[in-house]
């Protein structure tokens, strides 16, 4: 009878774990509650999603086993009626201690290996990207230099309505052609910012005096939400932009519209608010020459 009671208590957490796994049939749960539309947004997002979801599956399995063992030990070795004193004490059980040491080490090494492998793919730069865009963050807006097409877009801070919602017509827009290898060069005009396209599942800091890079291929057309992910001052929450991935002909038309507006060339470091502090030695040398 005792064995049957113990089996029932062990079966309970197993059943709960199985129910949780079976519940993962909804699209939201299959992608680990990551943002909608992110599964195939770029050539990297599917791998990121798989790493996230599979890690949770493994961890849930570890949790079910751990909870099951705790509950089983609590029931099986509980004090029974009529018993006094301490229960039998177990010490220096080498097989159990080895198991509790080796398995966590294997899990940590496994998570590290898969994470490092995925990160290496994300951080790899294209030798000859088909499209290069330079993005400048500034308090609290964005500038986009379309290097491959020699045009630029200069943004202003997003305006809001009486409810505090962003006005769409004031939203800076970054346009990219679909299925083109793309390199984003990240710069800042003042403090540290962070370039984040939410559905792309990756963000990267923009650091004064340093150029960072993001390389990816947009594989789905659509409009994606972008924002600064680094607290950068009073209006950080309104440092927003939209990323629009379009077909090549629509992208070409947009580039021509920028050219027609006179937005040719590149807006460079000369527009930086703190150029003197970033390149003080250079500025001093130029002044001495004068």
N, C-alpha and C positions, 0 to 999 in steps of 0.2 A: 504493500500500500504506500509506503514511504517513497518508493521509487516512482510510482505513478504521479504522486503529488509533485515531486521534483521535476519530472518531465513536463508537467503542465506549466510550471513556472518558467522553465527554459523555453518552451514553445512560444510563450507569449511575446517576448521581444523579437524572436525570429519572425513571427507572423506580422508584427508591426513593421519590421524592416522590409519584409516582402511587399507589404501594402504600400510603403513609401516608394519602393522601386517601381511597382506597377503603376503608381499614380503619375510617373514621369512620362506619360503618353501625350500630355498636352504640349503644344509648341513652346509655351513659356518655360515649362519645366525641362523640356528636352534641350533647351539652350541655357539652362541654369539661371533663368530669370535675367539674362543679359538683355540689353535694349533690343526692341523689336527691329527687324530689318538688318541686324548686324551679322547674321550667320555667313552670308556670302558677299558682303559689301566690298571686300578687297581680297587679294590673293592670300592675305594673312589671317583674316578673321575666322575662317573655318578651323585653322589649327589652334588659334587662341581659344575658341569655343570648346573644342575637343579637350584641350588641356584642362580647362576650368571644370567642365562637366565630369570628365573621367576622374579628376582629383576628388571631387565631391562624392562620386560613387565609391571610390576606395575608402575614403574617410568615413562614409556612412557604414560601410561594411565593418570597418574597424570598430566604430561606435557600437554597432549591434552586438558584435562579439564581446566587447568589453562590458556593455550593460548586461548582456546575458550571463556572463561569468560572475559579475557582481551580485546579480539577483539570485543566481543559483547558489553561490557561496553563502549569501545571507539566509536563504531558506534551509539549505542542507546542513549548515553548521550552527543553526540557531540553538539557543538554550531551550531544552525541553523540560516539560513538567517533571519535577522531582530531582532535576540535576542541580548540583551545587559546585562552586569553585570555578576555576578557569577551564575552558574547553581544551582539547588537545592542541598544543602549539606546534606549528610546522616551521622549521628553520633549515637554512642551508640546503634547499632543494635545488641542486645544480641544473637539472633539466629545465625547470620552470624559470629559474633566474637567467639561464642562457637564452631561453625563448624570449623573455621580456627585454633582453638586451639586444639580441640580434635582429629581431623583427622590426623594432623602431628604427634601428640604424639602416636596414634595407629600405624601409619606407622613405626615410629622409634622403638617402642617396638616390633613390628612384625619382622622387619629386624633383630633386636638384637636377638630375640628368635630363629629364624631359623638359623642365623649364629652361635650362641652358640651351638645349637643342632648339627650342622654339624661339628663344630670344636671339640666337645666332641668325636664324632665318629672317627675323624682323629687322635686325640691325644691319644686315648685309646691304651694301650700296650697289646700285647698277653701274656697270662700267660705262655704258652709253645710254642714259635714260632718254626716252623719246620726248619727254616733257619736263622742263625744269621751272619751278616757281619759287621765288624768294618771298618769304613772309616776314614782315616786320610787325612785332607787337609794340604797342605804345599805349600809354594811359590816356583813354581807355578805348582803343579802337585798333584797326588793322590796316596795313598797307600790303598790297600784293604786286610784286614785280613778275610779270610773265617773261622770264628770261628768254625762253625759246622763241618768243614772238616779238620781243622788244617793245612791249607796252606795259602799262601799269594801271593799277586802281588805287586811289588814295581814299581811305575810309575816315569817317568821323564817328563820334560816339553815338550809339543807338539812343534814339529818343523814345520816351514812353508816353502812354496816354494817362488819363486821370486815374485809372486803376493800377497804374504801375506796370502795365504790360508793354512789351516792346512793339513799336510801330514797324510793320513789315517794310515799308518804303524806306526806312532809315537803316535797315540791316545790311552790313557789308556782305558781299557775295564773292566767294572764291569759286571760279569755274574750272572744271577739269574735264578732259575728254575721256570717255570710257575705253577700257581695254588698252590703255597706253601706259607703258612703264613711266612712272612719275617720281621725281625727286623734289622734296620740299626742303628748302634751305631756311633755317629758322634763325632769326636775328631779333634783337630788341633795341628800341630807341631810348629806353630809360632803365627801368628796374627789371627784375626777373619776372617773366610771364611763362605761361605753359600752353602750348598748342594742343588742343584736344578736340577731335571729331568723335563725338560720343559713340556712334555706331561702328566706328573703326576699332574700338576697344584698345586704343593705345594713345598715349599722350607723351609729349616730350617738352622739357624745359627750354626756354629761350633765355640765355644767360648773357649779360653784358660783356662785350669783348670776345665772345666765342660763337662760332657757327656750329649749330647742330643740324642733323639731317634725318629725314624720314623718307624711306623708299618703299613704294608699294605700287600696285596696279589696281585702279578702281575697276571692279568687274560688274557693277550694277549701276544703272542710271537712277537718278532720284535726287531728292534734297535731304541733306543730312545736317544735323545740328552741331555747331561748333562753339566753343567757349574757351576762355582762359581758365586754366585749372590751378593757378597759383595766386594766392591772395596778394594783390598788387596795389591796394589802396582803396580809397573811398568808393569808387564806382566799379569795383572789380566785378560785381554781379551783372553789370550791363556790358561787359566786354565780350560781346557775342558776335557770331558771324554764321553764315550759311555756306555749306559746301554743296554746290550743284554739279553733279556728274551728268554729262550730256553726250549726245552723239557728236561725231567729229564736225559735221556741217554746222550744227548749232554753236559749237565752240568757236569755229572759224568766224561765224557771223558776229559773235560777241567780241572777239579780238578786233575785228574790223570796226565795230562800233566804238571801242576804246580809241582806236587809231583816228577815227573821224572826229572824236572829241578833243584831239590834240594830246591824248595821254600816251605819248610815245617816249621811249627811253626808260631809264631806271631811276627810281628814287633811292638814293644811296645813303651812306652814313652822314652826309652833310646835313641831313634833316634831323639828326639825333639831338634831343634836348640836352644831353650831357656828353657831347662829343669831346669837350675839353677834359672831362674826368676820365673818359675811356682811353683817349689817345693824347694825354697831357704832354708826354715827351715829344711826340711828333709836332704838336701845336707850338710847343716852346721853341723847337728847332726852326720851324718855319718863321716864327716871329723874330728870332735872332738873325735869320738871313735877311729879313726885311730891314 
